[in-house]
Amino acid sequence: MTRITVTVTLFADLRRFLPRGADGPQRYTVPEGATLADLLAAVGVAPGVELTAAVDGELAARDTPLSDGADVMLLSPMEGG
C-alpha cells in the first residue's frame, strides 16, 4: 500500500494532541487517498472535536483528500464577536 507524508501544525488548545514532549509541526504518514478525517484519527482527534482545518492554505472539510507533502493546520474554532 502506498503511503503519503503530511506535515501537521496544531494551534492553541489542539496542541494537547501533540505527542508527549513534542513541539512544532509534526509529520504523519497515512495511506494514499486518506482524507482529513483519516488524518485526524491518526493524530488522535475524536470525530466530535470542533476545529478549523486548512490544507495547503485553504479551508478544508473533513472529507478533503490529502496529497503527499500537504501542509495541514488545525486550529480551534474562533469564539466571540
mmCIF file of the N, C-alpha and C atoms, coordinates in Angstrom:
data_MODEL
# 
_entry.id   MODEL 
# 
loop_
_atom_site.group_PDB 
_atom_site.id 
_atom_site.type_symbol 
_atom_site.label_atom_id 
_atom_site.label_alt_id 
_atom_site.label_comp_id 
_atom_site.label_asym_id 
_atom_site.label_entity_id 
_atom_site.label_seq_id 
_atom_site.pdbx_PDB_ins_code 
_atom_site.Cartn_x 
_atom_site.Cartn_y 
_atom_site.Cartn_z 
_atom_site.occupancy 
_atom_site.B_iso_or_equiv 
_atom_site.pdbx_formal_charge 
_atom_site.auth_seq_id 
_atom_site.auth_comp_id 
_atom_site.auth_asym_id 
_atom_site.auth_atom_id 
_atom_site.pdbx_PDB_model_num 
ATOM 1   N N  . MET A 1 1  ? 0.846   -1.186 0.000  1.00 0.00 ? 1  MET A N  1 
ATOM 2   C CA . MET A 1 1  ? 0.000   0.000  0.000  1.00 0.00 ? 1  MET A CA 1 
ATOM 3   C C  . MET A 1 1  ? 0.890   1.249  0.000  1.00 0.00 ? 1  MET A C  1 
ATOM 4   N N  . THR A 1 2  ? 0.585   2.188  -0.849 1.00 0.00 ? 2  THR A N  1 
ATOM 5   C CA . THR A 1 2  ? 1.339   3.430  -0.928 1.00 0.00 ? 2  THR A CA 1 
ATOM 6   C C  . THR A 1 2  ? 0.933   4.343  0.216  1.00 0.00 ? 2  THR A C  1 
ATOM 7   N N  . ARG A 1 3  ? 1.921   5.004  0.785  1.00 0.00 ? 3  ARG A N  1 
ATOM 8   C CA . ARG A 1 3  ? 1.643   5.914  1.885  1.00 0.00 ? 3  ARG A CA 1 
ATOM 9   C C  . ARG A 1 3  ? 2.152   7.305  1.520  1.00 0.00 ? 3  ARG A C  1 
ATOM 10  N N  . ILE A 1 4  ? 1.542   8.317  2.115  1.00 0.00 ? 4  ILE A N  1 
ATOM 11  C CA . ILE A 1 4  ? 1.953   9.699  1.906  1.00 0.00 ? 4  ILE A CA 1 
ATOM 12  C C  . ILE A 1 4  ? 2.322   10.308 3.255  1.00 0.00 ? 4  ILE A C  1 
ATOM 13  N N  . THR A 1 5  ? 3.133   11.345 3.215  1.00 0.00 ? 5  THR A N  1 
ATOM 14  C CA . THR A 1 5  ? 3.528   12.040 4.438  1.00 0.00 ? 5  THR A CA 1 
ATOM 15  C C  . THR A 1 5  ? 3.009   13.465 4.381  1.00 0.00 ? 5  THR A C  1 
ATOM 16  N N  . VAL A 1 6  ? 2.366   13.886 5.460  1.00 0.00 ? 6  VAL A N  1 
ATOM 17  C CA . VAL A 1 6  ? 1.853   15.254 5.562  1.00 0.00 ? 6  VAL A CA 1 
ATOM 18  C C  . VAL A 1 6  ? 2.434   15.898 6.820  1.00 0.00 ? 6  VAL A C  1 
ATOM 19  N N  . THR A 1 7  ? 2.524   17.211 6.802  1.00 0.00 ? 7  THR A N  1 
ATOM 20  C CA . THR A 1 7  ? 3.004   17.965 7.956  1.00 0.00 ? 7  THR A CA 1 
ATOM 21  C C  . THR A 1 7  ? 1.800   18.609 8.628  1.00 0.00 ? 7  THR A C  1 
ATOM 22  N N  . VAL A 1 8  ? 1.713   18.434 9.946  1.00 0.00 ? 8  VAL A N  1 
ATOM 23  C CA . VAL A 1 8  ? 0.570   18.942 10.706 1.00 0.00 ? 8  VAL A CA 1 
ATOM 24  C C  . VAL A 1 8  ? 1.058   19.929 11.759 1.00 0.00 ? 8  VAL A C  1 
ATOM 25  N N  . THR A 1 9  ? 0.435   21.113 11.779 1.00 0.00 ? 9  THR A N  1 
ATOM 26  C CA . THR A 1 9  ? 0.708   22.106 12.810 1.00 0.00 ? 9  THR A CA 1 
ATOM 27  C C  . THR A 1 9  ? -0.565  22.290 13.627 1.00 0.00 ? 9  THR A C  1 
ATOM 28  N N  . LEU A 1 10 ? -0.435  22.131 14.937 1.00 0.00 ? 10 LEU A N  1 
ATOM 29  C CA . LEU A 1 10 ? -1.571  22.262 15.857 1.00 0.00 ? 10 LEU A CA 1 
ATOM 30  C C  . LEU A 1 10 ? -1.453  23.579 16.613 1.00 0.00 ? 10 LEU A C  1 
ATOM 31  N N  . PHE A 1 11 ? -2.558  24.299 16.715 1.00 0.00 ? 11 PHE A N  1 
ATOM 32  C CA . PHE A 1 11 ? -2.554  25.600 17.381 1.00 0.00 ? 11 PHE A CA 1 
ATOM 33  C C  . PHE A 1 11 ? -3.465  25.581 18.604 1.00 0.00 ? 11 PHE A C  1 
ATOM 34  N N  . ALA A 1 12 ? -3.177  26.489 19.531 1.00 0.00 ? 12 ALA A N  1 
ATOM 35  C CA . ALA A 1 12 ? -3.998  26.732 20.727 1.00 0.00 ? 12 ALA A CA 1 
ATOM 36  C C  . ALA A 1 12 ? -4.232  25.444 21.507 1.00 0.00 ? 12 ALA A C  1 
ATOM 37  N N  . ASP A 1 13 ? -5.472  25.204 21.946 1.00 0.00 ? 13 ASP A N  1 
ATOM 38  C CA . ASP A 1 13 ? -5.701  24.044 22.817 1.00 0.00 ? 13 ASP A CA 1 
ATOM 39  C C  . ASP A 1 13 ? -5.614  22.720 22.062 1.00 0.00 ? 13 ASP A C  1 
ATOM 40  N N  . LEU A 1 14 ? -5.549  22.743 20.733 1.00 0.00 ? 14 LEU A N  1 
ATOM 41  C CA . LEU A 1 14 ? -5.377  21.497 19.980 1.00 0.00 ? 14 LEU A CA 1 
ATOM 42  C C  . LEU A 1 14 ? -3.965  20.938 20.154 1.00 0.00 ? 14 LEU A C  1 
ATOM 43  N N  . ARG A 1 15 ? -3.066  21.750 20.718 1.00 0.00 ? 15 ARG A N  1 
ATOM 44  C CA . ARG A 1 15 ? -1.704  21.269 20.960 1.00 0.00 ? 15 ARG A CA 1 
ATOM 45  C C  . ARG A 1 15 ? -1.691  20.098 21.941 1.00 0.00 ? 15 ARG A C  1 
ATOM 46  N N  . ARG A 1 16 ? -2.802  19.890 22.645 1.00 0.00 ? 16 ARG A N  1 
ATOM 47  C CA . ARG A 1 16 ? -2.863  18.747 23.571 1.00 0.00 ? 16 ARG A CA 1 
ATOM 48  C C  . ARG A 1 16 ? -2.756  17.417 22.822 1.00 0.00 ? 16 ARG A C  1 
ATOM 49  N N  . PHE A 1 17 ? -2.967  17.426 21.521 1.00 0.00 ? 17 PHE A N  1 
ATOM 50  C CA . PHE A 1 17 ? -2.860  16.202 20.725 1.00 0.00 ? 17 PHE A CA 1 
ATOM 51  C C  . PHE A 1 17 ? -1.429  15.931 20.245 1.00 0.00 ? 17 PHE A C  1 
ATOM 52  N N  . LEU A 1 18 ? -0.504  16.845 20.533 1.00 0.00 ? 18 LEU A N  1 
ATOM 53  C CA . LEU A 1 18 ? 0.895   16.604 20.172 1.00 0.00 ? 18 LEU A CA 1 
ATOM 54  C C  . LEU A 1 18 ? 1.437   15.416 20.964 1.00 0.00 ? 18 LEU A C  1 
ATOM 55  N N  . PRO A 1 19 ? 2.335   14.649 20.369 1.00 0.00 ? 19 PRO A N  1 
ATOM 56  C CA . PRO A 1 19 ? 2.987   13.592 21.154 1.00 0.00 ? 19 PRO A CA 1 
ATOM 57  C C  . PRO A 1 19 ? 3.702   14.206 22.360 1.00 0.00 ? 19 PRO A C  1 
ATOM 58  N N  . ARG A 1 20 ? 3.755   13.458 23.449 1.00 0.00 ? 20 ARG A N  1 
ATOM 59  C CA . ARG A 1 20 ? 4.366   13.965 24.693 1.00 0.00 ? 20 ARG A CA 1 
ATOM 60  C C  . ARG A 1 20 ? 5.780   14.486 24.423 1.00 0.00 ? 20 ARG A C  1 
ATOM 61  N N  . GLY A 1 21 ? 6.029   15.723 24.853 1.00 0.00 ? 21 GLY A N  1 
ATOM 62  C CA . GLY A 1 21 ? 7.347   16.316 24.692 1.00 0.00 ? 21 GLY A CA 1 
ATOM 63  C C  . GLY A 1 21 ? 7.597   16.922 23.315 1.00 0.00 ? 21 GLY A C  1 
ATOM 64  N N  . ALA A 1 22 ? 6.661   16.772 22.409 1.00 0.00 ? 22 ALA A N  1 
ATOM 65  C CA . ALA A 1 22 ? 6.848   17.293 21.047 1.00 0.00 ? 22 ALA A CA 1 
ATOM 66  C C  . ALA A 1 22 ? 6.439   18.762 20.981 1.00 0.00 ? 22 ALA A C  1 
ATOM 67  N N  . ASP A 1 23 ? 7.015   19.452 20.021 1.00 0.00 ? 23 ASP A N  1 
ATOM 68  C CA . ASP A 1 23 ? 6.659   20.847 19.800 1.00 0.00 ? 23 ASP A CA 1 
ATOM 69  C C  . ASP A 1 23 ? 6.808   21.140 18.314 1.00 0.00 ? 23 ASP A C  1 
ATOM 70  N N  . GLY A 1 24 ? 6.020   22.073 17.825 1.00 0.00 ? 24 GLY A N  1 
ATOM 71  C CA . GLY A 1 24 ? 6.125   22.464 16.431 1.00 0.00 ? 24 GLY A CA 1 
ATOM 72  C C  . GLY A 1 24 ? 5.434   21.481 15.494 1.00 0.00 ? 24 GLY A C  1 
ATOM 73  N N  . PRO A 1 25 ? 5.615   21.688 14.195 1.00 0.00 ? 25 PRO A N  1 
ATOM 74  C CA . PRO A 1 25 ? 4.954   20.832 13.203 1.00 0.00 ? 25 PRO A CA 1 
ATOM 75  C C  . PRO A 1 25 ? 5.386   19.371 13.342 1.00 0.00 ? 25 PRO A C  1 
ATOM 76  N N  . GLN A 1 26 ? 4.448   18.481 13.122 1.00 0.00 ? 26 GLN A N  1 
ATOM 77  C CA . GLN A 1 26 ? 4.701   17.036 13.208 1.00 0.00 ? 26 GLN A CA 1 
ATOM 78  C C  . GLN A 1 26 ? 4.428   16.414 11.850 1.00 0.00 ? 26 GLN A C  1 
ATOM 79  N N  . ARG A 1 27 ? 5.157   15.347 11.542 1.00 0.00 ? 27 ARG A N  1 
ATOM 80  C CA . ARG A 1 27 ? 4.922   14.625 10.288 1.00 0.00 ? 27 ARG A CA 1 
ATOM 81  C C  . ARG A 1 27 ? 4.128   13.365 10.604 1.00 0.00 ? 27 ARG A C  1 
ATOM 82  N N  . TYR A 1 28 ? 3.140   13.111 9.778  1.00 0.00 ? 28 TYR A N  1 
ATOM 83  C CA . TYR A 1 28 ? 2.323   11.904 9.906  1.00 0.00 ? 28 TYR A CA 1 
ATOM 84  C C  . TYR A 1 28 ? 2.308   11.199 8.558  1.00 0.00 ? 28 TYR A C  1 
ATOM 85  N N  . THR A 1 29 ? 2.336   9.878  8.597  1.00 0.00 ? 29 THR A N  1 
ATOM 86  C CA . THR A 1 29 ? 2.252   9.067  7.391  1.00 0.00 ? 29 THR A CA 1 
ATOM 87  C C  . THR A 1 29 ? 0.903   8.378  7.395  1.00 0.00 ? 29 THR A C  1 
ATOM 88  N N  . VAL A 1 30 ? 0.160   8.557  6.312  1.00 0.00 ? 30 VAL A N  1 
ATOM 89  C CA . VAL A 1 30 ? -1.182  7.988  6.170  1.00 0.00 ? 30 VAL A CA 1 
ATOM 90  C C  . VAL A 1 30 ? -1.274  7.298  4.816  1.00 0.00 ? 30 VAL A C  1 
ATOM 91  N N  . PRO A 1 31 ? -2.253  6.411  4.630  1.00 0.00 ? 31 PRO A N  1 
ATOM 92  C CA . PRO A 1 31 ? -2.398  5.745  3.332  1.00 0.00 ? 31 PRO A CA 1 
ATOM 93  C C  . PRO A 1 31 ? -2.730  6.750  2.221  1.00 0.00 ? 31 PRO A C  1 
ATOM 94  N N  . GLU A 1 32 ? -2.236  6.466  1.028  1.00 0.00 ? 32 GLU A N  1 
ATOM 95  C CA . GLU A 1 32 ? -2.596  7.291  -0.130 1.00 0.00 ? 32 GLU A CA 1 
ATOM 96  C C  . GLU A 1 32 ? -4.110  7.283  -0.268 1.00 0.00 ? 32 GLU A C  1 
ATOM 97  N N  . GLY A 1 33 ? -4.703  8.438  -0.565 1.00 0.00 ? 33 GLY A N  1 
ATOM 98  C CA . GLY A 1 33 ? -6.153  8.541  -0.670 1.00 0.00 ? 33 GLY A CA 1 
ATOM 99  C C  . GLY A 1 33 ? -6.825  8.903  0.646  1.00 0.00 ? 33 GLY A C  1 
ATOM 100 N N  . ALA A 1 34 ? -6.023  9.079  1.709  1.00 0.00 ? 34 ALA A N  1 
ATOM 101 C CA . ALA A 1 34 ? -6.587  9.440  3.013  1.00 0.00 ? 34 ALA A CA 1 
ATOM 102 C C  . ALA A 1 34 ? -7.210  10.826 2.950  1.00 0.00 ? 34 ALA A C  1 
ATOM 103 N N  . THR A 1 35 ? -8.201  11.028 3.800  1.00 0.00 ? 35 THR A N  1 
ATOM 104 C CA . THR A 1 35 ? -8.856  12.330 3.909  1.00 0.00 ? 35 THR A CA 1 
ATOM 105 C C  . THR A 1 35 ? -8.398  13.016 5.194  1.00 0.00 ? 35 THR A C  1 
ATOM 106 N N  . LEU A 1 36 ? -8.824  14.246 5.353  1.00 0.00 ? 36 LEU A N  1 
ATOM 107 C CA . LEU A 1 36 ? -8.530  14.972 6.584  1.00 0.00 ? 36 LEU A CA 1 
ATOM 108 C C  . LEU A 1 36 ? -9.064  14.199 7.790  1.00 0.00 ? 36 LEU A C  1 
ATOM 109 N N  . ALA A 1 37 ? -10.242 13.589 7.669  1.00 0.00 ? 37 ALA A N  1 
ATOM 110 C CA . ALA A 1 37 ? -10.810 12.800 8.776  1.00 0.00 ? 37 ALA A CA 1 
ATOM 111 C C  . ALA A 1 37 ? -9.892  11.645 9.154  1.00 0.00 ? 37 ALA A C  1 
ATOM 112 N N  . ASP A 1 38 ? -9.305  10.980 8.159  1.00 0.00 ? 38 ASP A N  1 
ATOM 113 C CA . ASP A 1 38 ? -8.369  9.882  8.439  1.00 0.00 ? 38 ASP A CA 1 
ATOM 114 C C  . ASP A 1 38 ? -7.146  10.400 9.192  1.00 0.00 ? 38 ASP A C  1 
ATOM 115 N N  . LEU A 1 39 ? -6.656  11.562 8.783  1.00 0.00 ? 39 LEU A N  1 
ATOM 116 C CA . LEU A 1 39 ? -5.503  12.158 9.448  1.00 0.00 ? 39 LEU A CA 1 
ATOM 117 C C  . LEU A 1 39 ? -5.855  12.521 10.888 1.00 0.00 ? 39 LEU A C  1 
ATOM 118 N N  . LEU A 1 40 ? -7.020  13.112 11.100 1.00 0.00 ? 40 LEU A N  1 
ATOM 119 C CA . LEU A 1 40 ? -7.429  13.480 12.460 1.00 0.00 ? 40 LEU A CA 1 
ATOM 120 C C  . LEU A 1 40 ? -7.467  12.250 13.350 1.00 0.00 ? 40 LEU A C  1 
ATOM 121 N N  . ALA A 1 41 ? -7.956  11.122 12.822 1.00 0.00 ? 41 ALA A N  1 
ATOM 122 C CA . ALA A 1 41 ? -7.981  9.881  13.600 1.00 0.00 ? 41 ALA A CA 1 
ATOM 123 C C  . ALA A 1 41 ? -6.564  9.440  13.940 1.00 0.00 ? 41 ALA A C  1 
ATOM 124 N N  . ALA A 1 42 ? -5.626  9.576  12.986 1.00 0.00 ? 42 ALA A N  1 
ATOM 125 C CA . ALA A 1 42 ? -4.238  9.194  13.231 1.00 0.00 ? 42 ALA A CA 1 
ATOM 126 C C  . ALA A 1 42 ? -3.595  10.082 14.295 1.00 0.00 ? 42 ALA A C  1 
ATOM 127 N N  . VAL A 1 43 ? -3.992  11.359 14.318 1.00 0.00 ? 43 VAL A N  1 
ATOM 128 C CA . VAL A 1 43 ? -3.457  12.301 15.299 1.00 0.00 ? 43 VAL A CA 1 
ATOM 129 C C  . VAL A 1 43 ? -4.067  12.038 16.675 1.00 0.00 ? 43 VAL A C  1 
ATOM 130 N N  . GLY A 1 44 ? -5.281  11.467 16.698 1.00 0.00 ? 44 GLY A N  1 
ATOM 131 C CA . GLY A 1 44 ? -5.966  11.197 17.957 1.00 0.00 ? 44 GLY A CA 1 
ATOM 132 C C  . GLY A 1 44 ? -7.084  12.174 18.259 1.00 0.00 ? 44 GLY A C  1 
ATOM 133 N N  . VAL A 1 45 ? -7.498  12.955 17.251 1.00 0.00 ? 45 VAL A N  1 
ATOM 134 C CA . VAL A 1 45 ? -8.588  13.913 17.430 1.00 0.00 ? 45 VAL A CA 1 
ATOM 135 C C  . VAL A 1 45 ? -9.915  13.181 17.208 1.00 0.00 ? 45 VAL A C  1 
ATOM 136 N N  . ALA A 1 46 ? -10.769 13.181 18.217 1.00 0.00 ? 46 ALA A N  1 
ATOM 137 C CA . ALA A 1 46 ? -12.060 12.493 18.130 1.00 0.00 ? 46 ALA A CA 1 
ATOM 138 C C  . ALA A 1 46 ? -12.948 13.163 17.079 1.00 0.00 ? 46 ALA A C  1 
ATOM 139 N N  . PRO A 1 47 ? -13.847 12.373 16.447 1.00 0.00 ? 47 PRO A N  1 
ATOM 140 C CA . PRO A 1 47 ? -14.703 12.932 15.394 1.00 0.00 ? 47 PRO A CA 1 
ATOM 141 C C  . PRO A 1 47 ? -15.556 14.120 15.850 1.00 0.00 ? 47 PRO A C  1 
ATOM 142 N N  . GLY A 1 48 ? -15.909 14.191 17.136 1.00 0.00 ? 48 GLY A N  1 
ATOM 143 C CA . GLY A 1 48 ? -16.779 15.268 17.604 1.00 0.00 ? 48 GLY A CA 1 
ATOM 144 C C  . GLY A 1 48 ? -16.071 16.558 17.970 1.00 0.00 ? 48 GLY A C  1 
ATOM 145 N N  . VAL A 1 49 ? -14.730 16.566 17.944 1.00 0.00 ? 49 VAL A N  1 
ATOM 146 C CA . VAL A 1 49 ? -13.980 17.765 18.324 1.00 0.00 ? 49 VAL A CA 1 
ATOM 147 C C  . VAL A 1 49 ? -14.161 18.834 17.250 1.00 0.00 ? 49 VAL A C  1 
ATOM 148 N N  . GLU A 1 50 ? -14.591 20.028 17.690 1.00 0.00 ? 50 GLU A N  1 
ATOM 149 C CA . GLU A 1 50 ? -14.768 21.120 16.730 1.00 0.00 ? 50 GLU A CA 1 
ATOM 150 C C  . GLU A 1 50 ? -13.426 21.768 16.456 1.00 0.00 ? 50 GLU A C  1 
ATOM 151 N N  . LEU A 1 51 ? -13.138 21.960 15.177 1.00 0.00 ? 51 LEU A N  1 
ATOM 152 C CA . LEU A 1 51 ? -11.892 22.614 14.802 1.00 0.00 ? 51 LEU A CA 1 
ATOM 153 C C  . LEU A 1 51 ? -12.037 23.216 13.423 1.00 0.00 ? 51 LEU A C  1 
ATOM 154 N N  . THR A 1 52 ? -11.096 24.085 13.117 1.00 0.00 ? 52 THR A N  1 
ATOM 155 C CA . THR A 1 52 ? -10.982 24.647 11.779 1.00 0.00 ? 52 THR A CA 1 
ATOM 156 C C  . THR A 1 52 ? -9.704  24.075 11.187 1.00 0.00 ? 52 THR A C  1 
ATOM 157 N N  . ALA A 1 53 ? -9.792  23.590 9.963  1.00 0.00 ? 53 ALA A N  1 
ATOM 158 C CA . ALA A 1 53 ? -8.633  22.981 9.322  1.00 0.00 ? 53 ALA A CA 1 
ATOM 159 C C  . ALA A 1 53 ? -8.340  23.684 8.005  1.00 0.00 ? 53 ALA A C  1 
ATOM 160 N N  . ALA A 1 54 ? -7.053  23.776 7.712  1.00 0.00 ? 54 ALA A N  1 
ATOM 161 C CA . ALA A 1 54 ? -6.612  24.294 6.419  1.00 0.00 ? 54 ALA A CA 1 
ATOM 162 C C  . ALA A 1 54 ? -5.597  23.310 5.847  1.00 0.00 ? 54 ALA A C  1 
ATOM 163 N N  . VAL A 1 55 ? -5.738  23.028 4.564  1.00 0.00 ? 55 VAL A N  1 
ATOM 164 C CA . VAL A 1 55 ? -4.787  22.171 3.853  1.00 0.00 ? 55 VAL A CA 1 
ATOM 165 C C  . VAL A 1 55 ? -4.152  23.022 2.762  1.00 0.00 ? 55 VAL A C  1 
ATOM 166 N N  . ASP A 1 56 ? -2.838  23.154 2.832  1.00 0.00 ? 56 ASP A N  1 
ATOM 167 C CA . ASP A 1 56 ? -2.093  23.990 1.885  1.00 0.00 ? 56 ASP A CA 1 
ATOM 168 C C  . ASP A 1 56 ? -2.682  25.393 1.776  1.00 0.00 ? 56 ASP A C  1 
ATOM 169 N N  . GLY A 1 57 ? -3.070  25.946 2.940  1.00 0.00 ? 57 GLY A N  1 
ATOM 170 C CA . GLY A 1 57 ? -3.536  27.328 2.994  1.00 0.00 ? 57 GLY A CA 1 
ATOM 171 C C  . GLY A 1 57 ? -4.997  27.546 2.650  1.00 0.00 ? 57 GLY A C  1 
ATOM 172 N N  . GLU A 1 58 ? -5.734  26.465 2.349  1.00 0.00 ? 58 GLU A N  1 
ATOM 173 C CA . GLU A 1 58 ? -7.151  26.593 2.003  1.00 0.00 ? 58 GLU A CA 1 
ATOM 174 C C  . GLU A 1 58 ? -8.001  25.928 3.080  1.00 0.00 ? 58 GLU A C  1 
ATOM 175 N N  . LEU A 1 59 ? -9.109  26.578 3.472  1.00 0.00 ? 59 LEU A N  1 
ATOM 176 C CA . LEU A 1 59 ? -10.011 25.952 4.433  1.00 0.00 ? 59 LEU A CA 1 
ATOM 177 C C  . LEU A 1 59 ? -10.433 24.592 3.911  1.00 0.00 ? 59 LEU A C  1 
ATOM 178 N N  . ALA A 1 60 ? -10.490 23.606 4.803  1.00 0.00 ? 60 ALA A N  1 
ATOM 179 C CA . ALA A 1 60 ? -10.749 22.230 4.375  1.00 0.00 ? 60 ALA A CA 1 
ATOM 180 C C  . ALA A 1 60 ? -11.794 21.578 5.263  1.00 0.00 ? 60 ALA A C  1 
ATOM 181 N N  . ALA A 1 61 ? -12.614 20.726 4.646  1.00 0.00 ? 61 ALA A N  1 
ATOM 182 C CA . ALA A 1 61 ? -13.594 19.926 5.370  1.00 0.00 ? 61 ALA A CA 1 
ATOM 183 C C  . ALA A 1 61 ? -12.973 18.575 5.697  1.00 0.00 ? 61 ALA A C  1 
ATOM 184 N N  . ARG A 1 62 ? -13.634 17.820 6.581  1.00 0.00 ? 62 ARG A N  1 
ATOM 185 C CA . ARG A 1 62 ? -13.092 16.524 6.993  1.00 0.00 ? 62 ARG A CA 1 
ATOM 186 C C  . ARG A 1 62 ? -12.995 15.533 5.837  1.00 0.00 ? 62 ARG A C  1 
ATOM 187 N N  . ASP A 1 63 ? -13.773 15.730 4.783  1.00 0.00 ? 63 ASP A N  1 
ATOM 188 C CA . ASP A 1 63 ? -13.707 14.794 3.647  1.00 0.00 ? 63 ASP A CA 1 
ATOM 189 C C  . ASP A 1 63 ? -12.709 15.242 2.574  1.00 0.00 ? 63 ASP A C  1 
ATOM 190 N N  . THR A 1 64 ? -11.922 16.274 2.863  1.00 0.00 ? 64 THR A N  1 
ATOM 191 C CA . THR A 1 64 ? -10.919 16.756 1.909  1.00 0.00 ? 64 THR A CA 1 
ATOM 192 C C  . THR A 1 64 ? -9.817  15.712 1.748  1.00 0.00 ? 64 THR A C  1 
ATOM 193 N N  . PRO A 1 65 ? -9.528  15.293 0.504  1.00 0.00 ? 65 PRO A N  1 
ATOM 194 C CA . PRO A 1 65 ? -8.438  14.334 0.297  1.00 0.00 ? 65 PRO A CA 1 
ATOM 195 C C  . PRO A 1 65 ? -7.086  15.010 0.502  1.00 0.00 ? 65 PRO A C  1 
ATOM 196 N N  . LEU A 1 66 ? -6.135  14.242 1.002  1.00 0.00 ? 66 LEU A N  1 
ATOM 197 C CA . LEU A 1 66 ? -4.788  14.759 1.242  1.00 0.00 ? 66 LEU A CA 1 
ATOM 198 C C  . LEU A 1 66 ? -3.841  14.262 0.170  1.00 0.00 ? 66 LEU A C  1 
ATOM 199 N N  . SER A 1 67 ? -2.820  15.055 -0.121 1.00 0.00 ? 67 SER A N  1 
ATOM 200 C CA . SER A 1 67 ? -1.802  14.638 -1.081 1.00 0.00 ? 67 SER A CA 1 
ATOM 201 C C  . SER A 1 67 ? -0.449  14.608 -0.384 1.00 0.00 ? 67 SER A C  1 
ATOM 202 N N  . ASP A 1 68 ? 0.488   13.899 -0.975 1.00 0.00 ? 68 ASP A N  1 
ATOM 203 C CA . ASP A 1 68 ? 1.815   13.783 -0.386 1.00 0.00 ? 68 ASP A CA 1 
ATOM 204 C C  . ASP A 1 68 ? 2.435   15.169 -0.232 1.00 0.00 ? 68 ASP A C  1 
ATOM 205 N N  . GLY A 1 69 ? 2.985   15.437 0.947  1.00 0.00 ? 69 GLY A N  1 
ATOM 206 C CA . GLY A 1 69 ? 3.625   16.716 1.193  1.00 0.00 ? 69 GLY A CA 1 
ATOM 207 C C  . GLY A 1 69 ? 2.684   17.820 1.616  1.00 0.00 ? 69 GLY A C  1 
ATOM 208 N N  . ALA A 1 70 ? 1.397   17.507 1.803  1.00 0.00 ? 70 ALA A N  1 
ATOM 209 C CA . ALA A 1 70 ? 0.422   18.532 2.189  1.00 0.00 ? 70 ALA A CA 1 
ATOM 210 C C  . ALA A 1 70 ? 0.813   19.155 3.527  1.00 0.00 ? 70 ALA A C  1 
ATOM 211 N N  . ASP A 1 71 ? 0.492   20.436 3.664  1.00 0.00 ? 71 ASP A N  1 
ATOM 212 C CA . ASP A 1 71 ? 0.722   21.171 4.903  1.00 0.00 ? 71 ASP A CA 1 
ATOM 213 C C  . ASP A 1 71 ? -0.645  21.412 5.538  1.00 0.00 ? 71 ASP A C  1 
ATOM 214 N N  . VAL A 1 72 ? -0.875  20.787 6.700  1.00 0.00 ? 72 VAL A N  1 
ATOM 215 C CA . VAL A 1 72 ? -2.174  20.860 7.362  1.00 0.00 ? 72 VAL A CA 1 
ATOM 216 C C  . VAL A 1 72 ? -2.053  21.672 8.641  1.00 0.00 ? 72 VAL A C  1 
ATOM 217 N N  . MET A 1 73 ? -2.973  22.642 8.811  1.00 0.00 ? 73 MET A N  1 
ATOM 218 C CA . MET A 1 73 ? -3.034  23.423 10.050 1.00 0.00 ? 73 MET A CA 1 
ATOM 219 C C  . MET A 1 73 ? -4.374  23.166 10.719 1.00 0.00 ? 73 MET A C  1 
ATOM 220 N N  . LEU A 1 74 ? -4.322  22.894 12.019 1.00 0.00 ? 74 LEU A N  1 
ATOM 221 C CA . LEU A 1 74 ? -5.523  22.632 12.794 1.00 0.00 ? 74 LEU A CA 1 
ATOM 222 C C  . LEU A 1 74 ? -5.640  23.696 13.881 1.00 0.00 ? 74 LEU A C  1 
ATOM 223 N N  . LEU A 1 75 ? -6.781  24.393 13.869 1.00 0.00 ? 75 LEU A N  1 
ATOM 224 C CA . LEU A 1 75 ? -6.997  25.479 14.815 1.00 0.00 ? 75 LEU A CA 1 
ATOM 225 C C  . LEU A 1 75 ? -8.317  25.267 15.539 1.00 0.00 ? 75 LEU A C  1 
ATOM 226 N N  . SER A 1 76 ? -8.400  25.793 16.755 1.00 0.00 ? 76 SER A N  1 
ATOM 227 C CA . SER A 1 76 ? -9.668  25.789 17.467 1.00 0.00 ? 76 SER A CA 1 
ATOM 228 C C  . SER A 1 76 ? -10.589 26.794 16.808 1.00 0.00 ? 76 SER A C  1 
ATOM 229 N N  . PRO A 1 77 ? -11.909 26.514 16.802 1.00 0.00 ? 77 PRO A N  1 
ATOM 230 C CA . PRO A 1 77 ? -12.829 27.479 16.213 1.00 0.00 ? 77 PRO A CA 1 
ATOM 231 C C  . PRO A 1 77 ? -12.783 28.803 16.974 1.00 0.00 ? 77 PRO A C  1 
ATOM 232 N N  . MET A 1 78 ? -12.923 29.880 16.249 1.00 0.00 ? 78 MET A N  1 
ATOM 233 C CA . MET A 1 78 ? -12.892 31.199 16.882 1.00 0.00 ? 78 MET A CA 1 
ATOM 234 C C  . MET A 1 78 ? -14.213 31.459 17.600 1.00 0.00 ? 78 MET A C  1 
ATOM 235 N N  . GLU A 1 79 ? -14.107 32.111 18.747 1.00 0.00 ? 79 GLU A N  1 
ATOM 236 C CA . GLU A 1 79 ? -15.305 32.462 19.505 1.00 0.00 ? 79 GLU A CA 1 
ATOM 237 C C  . GLU A 1 79 ? -15.356 33.960 19.670 1.00 0.00 ? 79 GLU A C  1 
ATOM 238 N N  . GLY A 1 80 ? -16.525 34.426 20.093 1.00 0.00 ? 80 GLY A N  1 
ATOM 239 C CA . GLY A 1 80 ? -16.647 35.830 20.430 1.00 0.00 ? 80 GLY A CA 1 
ATOM 240 C C  . GLY A 1 80 ? -17.196 36.659 19.301 1.00 0.00 ? 80 GLY A C  1 
ATOM 241 N N  . GLY A 1 81 ? -17.051 37.951 19.424 1.00 0.00 ? 81 GLY A N  1 
ATOM 242 C CA . GLY A 1 81 ? -17.599 38.796 18.378 1.00 0.00 ? 81 GLY A CA 1 
ATOM 243 C C  . GLY A 1 81 ? -17.320 40.226 18.585 1.00 0.00 ? 81 GLY A C  1 
# 
